[in-house]
Amino acid sequence: MERDTIRSRFEELTVWSRGDQRAPHKPLLVLYALAELERGNRWVGFLDVDEHVTALLKEFGPPRKSHHAEYPFWRLQNDGVWTVLDAENLTRRASNTDPLKSELKEHNTRAGFLPDVWSALEDDAALRHEIARMLLDEHFADSLHEDILDAVGLDLTYRSTKRPSRDPAFRQDVLRAYRYRCAVCGFDLKLDARPIGLEAAHIKWRQARGPDQVSNGICLCALHHKMLDKGAIHFTVDLKLMLSESLHGSNPHFRELQDQEGQRIHVPQRDAYYPDENFVQWHVKEVFRGEYAAG
């Protein structure tokens, strides 16, 4: 199979969608399988996938009451890159062609990349890393990429140059709207006239078609940007700070955050720059790991 054909199949993975809800099950499984390939493992057993991919979904997927690693494990076959061994021996659900999860667990069913896909990926580290980077760029906020790579055990020494486009004026417009200071902690360090450590965070991720406009942005320091993308913090439409119940710590910074909860953070210069309610609602449903998380 040609290199470009393999890459295009991963680019065109059929990812479940309903509106702008996130469903990164297949991308996370592929990243996990690529890491296993680099460790020399031809096949992955369902018991390991259930443990590791479920953990990835809990940490990097949308907040849900339950997670189903069995869905991508089986349905990735439909994308022309994956095969499940002894699939014909598995008892299927009454409602569809998926096997029972109990069957996958009982037999520790094995799966992996199709032989020609496996051979190409095994021989071409640049292709592996290109696919991994593409999946990260398409499905996850930039600030989460290294955390995901660490979690699956991938070291991308190769970097693809193709990344989702971003309006170059977005960062400057957002920082200016918030007077060049972090909306949470007020951090405003500059070297001469240039801000250091300040970032324009998207409330609704670009990977979910969030636009590069000020009403979808907020000026944050690198730490609070990461916390926003991880779902540790959230802002209401009127810019009141909310913390995830899962967030904990003992240092003074965490206590300061606790004191700020429910209070308004630093607001933008004009009402027109306030976050759009639609983007805020997307973040609370698809990212925030707090009491308002969708079940």
Secondary structure, 3 states (H helix, E strand, C coil): CCHHHHHHHHHCCCCCCCCCCCCCHHHHHHHHHHHHHHCCCCCEEHHHHHHHHHHHHHHHCCCCCCCCCHHHHHHHHHHCCEEECCHHHCCECCCCCCECHHHHHHHCCEEEECHHHHHHHHHCHHHHHHHHHHHHHHHCCHHHHHHHHHHHCCCCCCCCCCCCCCCCHHHHHHHHHCCCCCCCCCCCCEECCEECCEEEEECCCHHHCCCCCHHHEEEEEHHHHHHHHHCCEEECCCCEEEECCCCCCCCHHHHHHHHHCCCECCCCCCHHHCCCHHHHHHHHHHCCCCCCCCC
